[in-house]
Amino acid sequence: MRARDLGLACGDLPPGPRNAISDVAGVTVGHCTLSDGDIQTGVTAIIPHQGNIFADRPVAAADVLNGFGKSVGLMQIEELGQIETPILLTNTFGVGTCANALIRRAISENRHIGRRTSTVNPVVGECNDGVLNDIQAMAVTEAHAIAALNAASPDFASGAVGAGRGMSCFGFKGGIGTSSRMVTLDGTQHCIGGLVLANFGRAGDLRLPDGRIVCPAAPPDAECGSVIVVLATDVPLDHRQLRRVIRRAG
């Protein structure tokens, strides 16, 4: 069940057909979920188009809301304004493993990488799911990352799946969320879609539109957390304009 199913709508713009980031043509999402006792984690893959991403690099931008993250690949995005691989999301200790998987995948599709051309810049985002997952087990493997990539589809699950499996939000279960909006510019209809890995918010701080505070009796916990927001659009924006958009996602 999603917010719109409960009558909660954000803003006035209409959603796309799926109300998902995959309403942007070519974008697909896949998950690999690990759920076995203390292991509650996974990998989520966002693929920006269905071609060779290293050879046909989408324009991109990045913005850091809080510099405490351990994401990989953002510095080169800011320098060159492009991405060279799909985007993987996982737990904090799975970043290196997922980066290796992206590098191997890119090399398998482009045998000249690192030999006759430049190396490749893997893009991996992370949140700490250690509240619900035994993060020290370092359970995510390259095979899990590849499985998420191979599972990518325009129709995908949200909630406690993939990278969202072990996440928490406002004292409740967090995870993967997605949405899209349609906008008309100069007579042409465009789409902007978002995907969120939600792992933030203190129990008792969530306020509903009618003013009710959810879970007010919950014991306070540390003011900490994290969130990854991925946006996609078919609006023809350059790197600078995309950065203006992503800055407002925070």
Phi and psi in degrees as GROMACS dihedral restraints (atoms count N, CA, C in turn):
[ dihedral_restraints ]
;  ai    aj    ak    al  type     phi  dphi    fc
    3     4     5     6     1  -115.6    20    10
    4     5     6     7     1   168.5    20    10
    6     7     8     9     1   -56.4    20    10
    7     8     9    10     1   -40.6    20    10
    9    10    11    12     1   -65.0    20    10
   10    11    12    13     1   -27.1    20    10
   12    13    14    15     1   -66.6    20    10
   13    14    15    16     1   -21.7    20    10
   15    16    17    18     1  -100.0    20    10
   16    17    18    19     1     7.5    20    10
   18    19    20    21     1    85.1    20    10
   19    20    21    22     1    12.7    20    10
   21    22    23    24     1   -99.1    20    10
   22    23    24    25     1   112.2    20    10
   24    25    26    27     1  -121.5    20    10
   25    26    27    28     1   135.7    20    10
   27    28    29    30     1  -101.5    20    10
   28    29    30    31     1   119.2    20    10
   30    31    32    33     1    77.5    20    10
   31    32    33    34     1  -176.6    20    10
   33    34    35    36     1  -105.9    20    10
   34    35    36    37     1   -14.9    20    10
   36    37    38    39     1   -74.0    20    10
   37    38    39    40     1   143.7    20    10
   39    40    41    42     1   -75.6    20    10
   40    41    42    43     1   147.5    20    10
   42    43    44    45     1   -76.9    20    10
   43    44    45    46     1   164.1    20    10
   45    46    47    48     1   -75.4    20    10
   46    47    48    49     1   179.9    20    10
   48    49    50    51     1   -57.1    20    10
   49    50    51    52     1   -37.9    20    10
   51    52    53    54     1   -99.1    20    10
   52    53    54    55     1   -11.3    20    10
   54    55    56    57     1    52.6    20    10
   55    56    57    58     1    49.5    20    10
   57    58    59    60     1  -146.7    20    10
   58    59    60    61     1   161.8    20    10
   60    61    62    63     1   -59.2    20    10
   61    62    63    64     1   -26.2    20    10
   63    64    65    66     1   -74.8    20    10
   64    65    66    67     1     0.0    20    10
   66    67    68    69     1   -69.7    20    10
   67    68    69    70     1   -18.6    20    10
   69    70    71    72     1   -76.2    20    10
   70    71    72    73     1   121.8    20    10
   72    73    74    75     1   -54.3    20    10
   73    74    75    76     1   130.8    20    10
   75    76    77    78     1    93.2    20    10
   76    77    78    79     1   -18.0    20    10
   78    79    80    81     1   -80.7    20    10
   79    80    81    82     1   131.6    20    10
   81    82    83    84     1  -132.3    20    10
   82    83    84    85     1   158.1    20    10
   84    85    86    87     1  -135.2    20    10
   85    86    87    88     1   139.1    20    10
   87    88    89    90     1  -136.3    20    10
   88    89    90    91     1   155.1    20    10
   90    91    92    93     1  -128.0    20    10
   91    92    93    94     1   151.9    20    10
   93    94    95    96     1  -130.0    20    10
   94    95    96    97     1   118.5    20    10
   96    97    98    99     1  -110.0    20    10
   97    98    99   100     1   132.1    20    10
   99   100   101   102     1  -110.7    20    10
  100   101   102   103     1   117.7    20    10
  102   103   104   105     1  -140.6    20    10
  103   104   105   106     1    95.4    20    10
  105   106   107   108     1  -152.3    20    10
  106   107   108   109     1    95.5    20    10
  108   109   110   111     1    64.1    20    10
  109   110   111   112     1  -121.2    20    10
  111   112   113   114     1   -75.5    20    10
  112   113   114   115     1   -10.4    20    10
  114   115   116   117     1   -90.8    20    10
  115   116   117   118     1   107.0    20    10
  117   118   119   120     1  -135.2    20    10
  118   119   120   121     1    85.9    20    10
  120   121   122   123     1  -157.1    20    10
  121   122   123   124     1  -167.1    20    10
  123   124   125   126     1   165.2    20    10
  124   125   126   127     1  -168.1    20    10
  126   127   128   129     1  -135.1    20    10
  127   128   129   130     1   138.7    20    10
  129   130   131   132     1  -120.7    20    10
  130   131   132   133     1   133.5    20    10
  132   133   134   135     1  -113.4    20    10
  133   134   135   136     1   133.0    20    10
  135   136   137   138     1  -116.4    20    10
  136   137   138   139     1   118.1    20    10
  138   139   140   141     1  -107.6    20    10
  139   140   141   142     1   119.1    20    10
  141   142   143   144     1   -74.0    20    10
  142   143   144   145     1   -29.6    20    10
  144   145   146   147     1  -156.4    20    10
  145   146   147   148     1   170.7    20    10
  147   148   149   150     1   -96.1    20    10
  148   149   150   151     1     9.6    20    10
  150   151   152   153     1   -95.9    20    10
  151   152   153   154     1  -160.3    20    10
  153   154   155   156     1   -84.0    20    10
  154   155   156   157     1   105.3    20    10
  156   157   158   159     1   -68.0    20    10
  157   158   159   160     1   -36.0    20    10
  159   160   161   162     1   -64.8    20    10
  160   161   162   163     1   -36.1    20    10
  162   163   164   165     1   -82.9    20    10
  163   164   165   166     1   -30.2    20    10
  165   166   167   168     1  -125.1    20    10
  166   167   168   169     1    81.6    20    10
  168   169   170   171     1   -84.0    20    10
  169   170   171   172     1   120.5    20    10
  171   172   173   174     1   -67.9    20    10
  172   173   174   175     1   147.0    20    10
  174   175   176   177     1   -63.9    20    10
  175   176   177   178     1   140.1    20    10
  177   178   179   180     1  -150.1    20    10
  178   179   180   181     1   164.8    20    10
  180   181   182   183     1  -150.7    20    10
  181   182   183   184     1   161.7    20    10
  183   184   185   186     1  -141.6    20    10
  184   185   186   187     1   153.0    20    10
  186   187   188   189     1  -144.4    20    10
  187   188   189   190     1   140.1    20    10
  189   190   191   192     1  -106.2    20    10
  190   191   192   193     1   117.6    20    10
  192   193   194   195     1   -78.3    20    10
  193   194   195   196     1   -38.1    20    10
  195   196   197   198     1  -142.0    20    10
  196   197   198   199     1   123.4    20    10
  198   199   200   201     1   -75.3    20    10
  199   200   201   202     1    13.7    20    10
  201   202   203   204     1   -87.6    20    10
  202   203   204   205     1    -1.0    20    10
  204   205   206   207     1   -77.4    20    10
  205   206   207   208     1   163.8    20    10
  207   208   209   210     1  -117.5    20    10
  208   209   210   211     1    29.5    20    10
  210   211   212   213     1   -64.0    20    10
  211   212   213   214     1   158.3    20    10
  213   214   215   216     1  -119.5    20    10
  214   215   216   217     1   138.6    20    10
  216   217   218   219     1    99.0    20    10
  217   218   219   220     1    -7.8    20    10
  219   220   221   222     1   -70.7    20    10
  220   221   222   223     1   -32.9    20    10
  222   223   224   225     1   -62.1    20    10
  223   224   225   226     1   -44.3    20    10
  225   226   227   228     1   -69.8    20    10
  226   227   228   229     1   -33.5    20    10
  228   229   230   231     1   -58.6    20    10
  229   230   231   232     1   -43.0    20    10
  231   232   233   234     1   -67.2    20    10
  232   233   234   235     1   -32.2    20    10
  234   235   236   237     1   -77.4    20    10
  235   236   237   238     1   -43.2    20    10
  237   238   239   240     1  -106.2    20    10
  238   239   240   241     1   -18.5    20    10
  240   241   242   243     1    70.7    20    10
  241   242   243   244     1    30.8    20    10
  243   244   245   246     1  -144.3    20    10
  244   245   246   247     1   157.8    20    10
  246   247   248   249     1  -114.9    20    10
  247   248   249   250     1   151.2    20    10
  249   250   251   252     1  -116.5    20    10
  250   251   252   253     1    -6.6    20    10
  252   253   254   255     1  -140.9    20    10
  253   254   255   256     1   167.8    20    10
  255   256   257   258     1   -59.5    20    10
  256   257   258   259     1   169.0    20    10
  258   259   260   261     1  -103.9    20    10
  259   260   261   262     1   128.3    20    10
  261   262   263   264     1  -111.1    20    10
  262   263   264   265     1   139.8    20    10
  264   265   266   267     1  -116.9    20    10
  265   266   267   268     1   141.5    20    10
  267   268   269   270     1  -161.7    20    10
  268   269   270   271     1  -168.1    20    10
  270   271   272   273     1   -83.5    20    10
  271   272   273   274     1   167.9    20    10
  273   274   275   276     1   -56.9    20    10
  274   275   276   277     1   -42.2    20    10
  276   277   278   279     1   -82.7    20    10
  277   278   279   280     1    -0.5    20    10
  279   280   281   282     1   -98.6    20    10
  280   281   282   283     1     1.8    20    10
  282   283   284   285     1   -62.3    20    10
  283   284   285   286     1   -49.4    20    10
  285   286   287   288     1   -61.7    20    10
  286   287   288   289     1   -41.6    20    10
  288   289   290   291     1   -61.6    20    10
  289   290   291   292     1   -45.1    20    10
  291   292   293   294     1   -67.5    20    10
  292   293   294   295     1   -36.1    20    10
  294   295   296   297     1   -62.2    20    10
  295   296   297   298     1   -43.3    20    10
  297   298   299   300     1   -60.3    20    10
  298   299   300   301     1   -41.2    20    10
  300   301   302   303     1   -62.5    20    10
  301   302   303   304     1   -41.3    20    10
  303   304   305   306     1   -65.1    20    10
  304   305   306   307     1   -39.5    20    10
  306   307   308   309     1   -63.7    20    10
  307   308   309   310     1   -46.8    20    10
  309   310   311   312     1   -61.8    20    10
  310   311   312   313     1   -41.1    20    10
  312   313   314   315     1   -62.9    20    10
  313   314   315   316     1   -45.0    20    10
  315   316   317   318     1   -63.5    20    10
  316   317   318   319     1   -40.8    20    10
  318   319   320   321     1   -64.9    20    10
  319   320   321   322     1   -38.5    20    10
  321   322   323   324     1   -63.3    20    10
  322   323   324   325     1   -27.3    20    10
  324   325   326   327     1   -95.5    20    10
  325   326   327   328     1   -16.2    20    10
  327   328   329   330     1  -142.0    20    10
  328   329   330   331     1    86.5    20    10
  330   331   332   333     1   -66.1    20    10
  331   332   333   334     1   -13.2    20    10
  333   334   335   336     1   -87.4    20    10
  334   335   336   337     1    -7.0    20    10
  336   337   338   339     1   -58.9    20    10
  337   338   339   340     1   130.5    20    10
  339   340   341   342     1    79.4    20    10
  340   341   342   343     1    -5.8    20    10
  342   343   344   345     1  -115.7    20    10
  343   344   345   346     1   -59.7    20    10
  345   346   347   348     1  -105.0    20    10
  346   347   348   349     1   -10.1    20    10
  348   349   350   351     1  -130.8    20    10
  349   350   351   352     1  -172.0    20    10
  351   352   353   354     1   -67.1    20    10
  352   353   354   355     1   171.5    20    10
  354   355   356   357     1   -76.5    20    10
  355   356   357   358     1  -173.0    20    10
  357   358   359   360     1  -119.8    20    10
  358   359   360   361     1   147.3    20    10
  360   361   362   363     1  -105.0    20    10
  361   362   363   364     1    97.0    20    10
  363   364   365   366     1   -72.3    20    10
  364   365   366   367     1   145.4    20    10
  366   367   368   369     1  -117.6    20    10
  367   368   369   370     1   116.4    20    10
  369   370   371   372     1  -134.5    20    10
  370   371   372   373     1   128.6    20    10
  372   373   374   375     1  -109.4    20    10
  373   374   375   376     1   155.7    20    10
  375   376   377   378     1  -144.6    20    10
  376   377   378   379     1   155.5    20    10
  378   379   380   381     1  -136.3    20    10
  379   380   381   382     1   154.6    20    10
  381   382   383   384     1   -86.3    20    10
  382   383   384   385     1   110.4    20    10
  384   385   386   387     1   -99.9    20    10
  385   386   387   388     1    24.7    20    10
  387   388   389   390     1   -65.7    20    10
  388   389   390   391     1   -14.1    20    10
  390   391   392   393     1   -67.5    20    10
  391   392   393   394     1   -40.6    20    10
  393   394   395   396     1  -109.6    20    10
  394   395   396   397     1   -12.6    20    10
  396   397   398   399     1  -121.8    20    10
  397   398   399   400     1   142.7    20    10
  399   400   401   402     1   -76.6    20    10
  400   401   402   403     1    85.9    20    10
  402   403   404   405     1   -66.7    20    10
  403   404   405   406     1   -26.6    20    10
  405   406   407   408     1   -67.2    20    10
  406   407   408   409     1   -18.4    20    10
  408   409   410   411     1   -68.2    20    10
  409   410   411   412     1   -19.2    20    10
  411   412   413   414     1    47.4    20    10
  412   413   414   415     1    55.4    20    10
  414   415   416   417     1   -76.8    20    10
  415   416   417   418     1   -21.1    20    10
  417   418   419   420     1   -71.8    20    10
  418   419   420   421     1   129.1    20    10
  420   421   422   423     1  -115.0    20    10
  421   422   423   424     1   169.0    20    10
  423   424   425   426     1   -61.5    20    10
  424   425   426   427     1   -33.4    20    10
  426   427   428   429     1   -62.9    20    10
  427   428   429   430     1   -35.8    20    10
  429   430   431   432     1   -66.6    20    10
  430   431   432   433     1   -40.5    20    10
  432   433   434   435     1   -63.2    20    10
  433   434   435   436     1   -44.0    20    10
  435   436   437   438     1   -64.7    20    10
  436   437   438   439     1   -37.0    20    10
  438   439   440   441     1   -62.7    20    10
  439   440   441   442     1   -40.1    20    10
  441   442   443   444     1   -63.9    20    10
  442   443   444   445     1   -42.4    20    10
  444   445   446   447     1   -62.1    20    10
  445   446   447   448     1   -43.4    20    10
  447   448   449   450     1   -70.0    20    10
  448   449   450   451     1   -22.9    20    10
  450   451   452   453     1   -86.0    20    10
  451   452   453   454     1    -2.7    20    10
  453   454   455   456     1   -60.4    20    10
  454   455   456   457     1   135.3    20    10
  456   457   458   459     1  -154.0    20    10
  457   458   459   460     1   157.5    20    10
  459   460   461   462     1   -64.3    20    10
  460   461   462   463     1   -27.0    20    10
  462   463   464   465     1  -106.0    20    10
  463   464   465   466     1   117.5    20    10
  465   466   467   468     1  -144.3    20    10
  466   467   468   469     1   159.7    20    10
  468   469   470   471     1   -80.5    20    10
  469   470   471   472     1   156.8    20    10
  471   472   473   474     1  -127.9    20    10
  472   473   474   475     1   171.7    20    10
  474   475   476   477     1   103.3    20    10
  475   476   477   478     1  -139.4    20    10
  477   478   479   480     1   -85.6    20    10
  478   479   480   481     1    61.3    20    10
  480   481   482   483     1  -131.1    20    10
  481   482   483   484     1   158.3    20    10
  483   484   485   486     1    55.0    20    10
  484   485   486   487     1  -135.5    20    10
  486   487   488   489     1   -61.1    20    10
  487   488   489   490     1   -21.9    20    10
  489   490   491   492     1   -81.4    20    10
  490   491   492   493     1    -3.8    20    10
  492   493   494   495     1   -55.2    20    10
  493   494   495   496     1   -43.9    20    10
  495   496   497   498     1  -104.3    20    10
  496   497   498   499     1    13.4    20    10
  498   499   500   501     1   -86.2    20    10
  499   500   501   502     1   154.1    20    10
  501   502   503   504     1  -125.4    20    10
  502   503   504   505     1   152.1    20    10
  504   505   506   507     1  -149.9    20    10
  505   506   507   508     1   117.8    20    10
  507   508   509   510     1    54.0    20    10
  508   509   510   511     1    36.9    20    10
  510   511   512   513     1    80.5    20    10
  511   512   513   514     1    -0.9    20    10
  513   514   515   516     1  -111.6    20    10
  514   515   516   517     1  -180.0    20    10
  516   517   518   519     1   -70.3    20    10
  517   518   519   520     1   127.3    20    10
  519   520   521   522     1   -96.7    20    10
  520   521   522   523     1  -161.0    20    10
  522   523   524   525     1   147.6    20    10
  523   524   525   526     1  -146.4    20    10
  525   526   527   528     1   -96.9    20    10
  526   527   528   529     1   129.0    20    10
  528   529   530   531     1  -127.8    20    10
  529   530   531   532     1   157.9    20    10
  531   532   533   534     1  -152.6    20    10
  532   533   534   535     1   156.4    20    10
  534   535   536   537     1  -163.4    20    10
  535   536   537   538     1   166.7    20    10
  537   538   539   540     1  -149.3    20    10
  538   539   540   541     1   159.5    20    10
  540   541   542   543     1  -139.7    20    10
  541   542   543   544     1   144.4    20    10
  543   544   545   546     1  -101.1    20    10
  544   545   546   547     1   139.5    20    10
  546   547   548   549     1  -140.5    20    10
  547   548   549   550     1   142.9    20    10
  549   550   551   552     1  -105.6    20    10
  550   551   552   553     1   123.5    20    10
  552   553   554   555     1  -125.4    20    10
  553   554   555   556     1   122.4    20    10
  555   556   557   558     1    52.2    20    10
  556   557   558   559     1    39.4    20    10
  558   559   560   561     1    82.0    20    10
  559   560   561   562     1     0.1    20    10
  561   562   563   564     1  -113.3    20    10
  562   563   564   565     1   133.6    20    10
  564   565   566   567     1   -84.7    20    10
  565   566   567   568     1   133.4    20    10
  567   568   569   570     1  -127.7    20    10
  568   569   570   571     1   168.1    20    10
  570   571   572   573     1  -129.4    20    10
  571   572   573   574     1   142.4    20    10
  573   574   575   576     1  -127.5    20    10
  574   575   576   577     1   129.5    20    10
  576   577   578   579     1  -125.1    20    10
  577   578   579   580     1   153.1    20    10
  579   580   581   582     1  -133.3    20    10
  580   581   582   583     1   150.4    20    10
  582   583   584   585     1  -132.6    20    10
  583   584   585   586     1   133.4    20    10
  585   586   587   588     1  -123.2    20    10
  586   587   588   589     1   134.8    20    10
  588   589   590   591     1  -103.3    20    10
  589   590   591   592     1   103.6    20    10
  591   592   593   594     1   -97.0    20    10
  592   593   594   595     1   121.0    20    10
  594   595   596   597     1  -149.8    20    10
  595   596   597   598     1    55.1    20    10
  597   598   599   600     1  -147.9    20    10
  598   599   600   601     1   173.0    20    10
  600   601   602   603     1    93.8    20    10
  601   602   603   604     1   130.4    20    10
  603   604   605   606     1   -85.9    20    10
  604   605   606   607     1   139.7    20    10
  606   607   608   609     1   -55.9    20    10
  607   608   609   610     1   131.5    20    10
  609   610   611   612     1    97.2    20    10
  610   611   612   613     1    -9.4    20    10
  612   613   614   615     1   -94.9    20    10
  613   614   615   616     1    -4.4    20    10
  615   616   617   618     1   -83.6    20    10
  616   617   618   619     1   120.4    20    10
  618   619   620   621     1  -115.6    20    10
  619   620   621   622     1   128.3    20    10
  621   622   623   624     1   -79.3    20    10
  622   623   624   625     1   162.1    20    10
  624   625   626   627     1   -56.0    20    10
  625   626   627   628     1   -27.8    20    10
  627   628   629   630     1   -86.4    20    10
  628   629   630   631     1     5.9    20    10
  630   631   632   633     1    97.4    20    10
  631   632   633   634     1   -12.0    20    10
  633   634   635   636     1   -67.4    20    10
  634   635   636   637     1   139.5    20    10
  636   637   638   639     1   -98.2    20    10
  637   638   639   640     1   123.9    20    10
  639   640   641   642     1   -82.2    20    10
  640   641   642   643     1   135.1    20    10
  642   643   644   645     1    61.5    20    10
  643   644   645   646     1    47.8    20    10
  645   646   647   648     1   -67.7    20    10
  646   647   648   649     1   -21.4    20    10
  648   649   650   651     1   -89.0    20    10
  649   650   651   652     1    -0.5    20    10
  651   652   653   654     1   -66.4    20    10
  652   653   654   655     1   140.2    20    10
  654   655   656   657     1   -64.3    20    10
  655   656   657   658     1   142.6    20    10
  657   658   659   660     1   -66.4    20    10
  658   659   660   661     1   145.4    20    10
  660   661   662   663     1  -124.2    20    10
  661   662   663   664     1  -177.6    20    10
  663   664   665   666     1   -63.5    20    10
  664   665   666   667     1   144.7    20    10
  666   667   668   669     1   -81.0    20    10
  667   668   669   670     1    79.4    20    10
  669   670   671   672     1  -148.5    20    10
  670   671   672   673     1   168.2    20    10
  672   673   674   675     1   154.2    20    10
  673   674   675   676     1  -175.1    20    10
  675   676   677   678     1  -159.5    20    10
  676   677   678   679     1   162.4    20    10
  678   679   680   681     1  -154.3    20    10
  679   680   681   682     1   141.3    20    10
  681   682   683   684     1  -118.3    20    10
  682   683   684   685     1   129.4    20    10
  684   685   686   687     1  -119.5    20    10
  685   686   687   688     1   125.5    20    10
  687   688   689   690     1  -116.0    20    10
  688   689   690   691     1   125.2    20    10
  690   691   692   693     1  -113.2    20    10
  691   692   693   694     1   147.0    20    10
  693   694   695   696     1  -136.1    20    10
  694   695   696   697     1   147.0    20    10
  696   697   698   699     1  -153.6    20    10
  697   698   699   700     1   154.2    20    10
  699   700   701   702     1  -101.2    20    10
  700   701   702   703     1     6.0    20    10
  702   703   704   705     1   -67.6    20    10
  703   704   705   706     1   130.9    20    10
  705   706   707   708     1   -75.4    20    10
  706   707   708   709     1    79.7    20    10
  708   709   710   711     1  -103.8    20    10
  709   710   711   712     1   150.2    20    10
  711   712   713   714     1   -90.4    20    10
  712   713   714   715     1   179.2    20    10
  714   715   716   717     1   -56.7    20    10
  715   716   717   718     1   -44.6    20    10
  717   718   719   720     1   -64.5    20    10
  718   719   720   721     1   -43.0    20    10
  720   721   722   723     1   -67.4    20    10
  721   722   723   724     1   -38.7    20    10
  723   724   725   726     1   -62.9    20    10
  724   725   726   727     1   -36.3    20    10
  726   727   728   729     1   -66.8    20    10
  727   728   729   730     1   -36.0    20    10
  729   730   731   732     1   -61.4    20    10
  730   731   732   733     1   -38.3    20    10
  732   733   734   735     1   -68.0    20    10
  733   734   735   736     1   -49.3    20    10
  735   736   737   738     1   -67.9    20    10
  736   737   738   739     1   -29.9    20    10
  738   739   740   741     1   -60.2    20    10
  739   740   741   742     1   -32.2    20    10
  741   742   743   744     1   -82.2    20    10
  742   743   744   745     1    -7.9    20    10
  744   745   746   747     1   -72.3    20    10
  745   746   747   748     1   -19.6    20    10
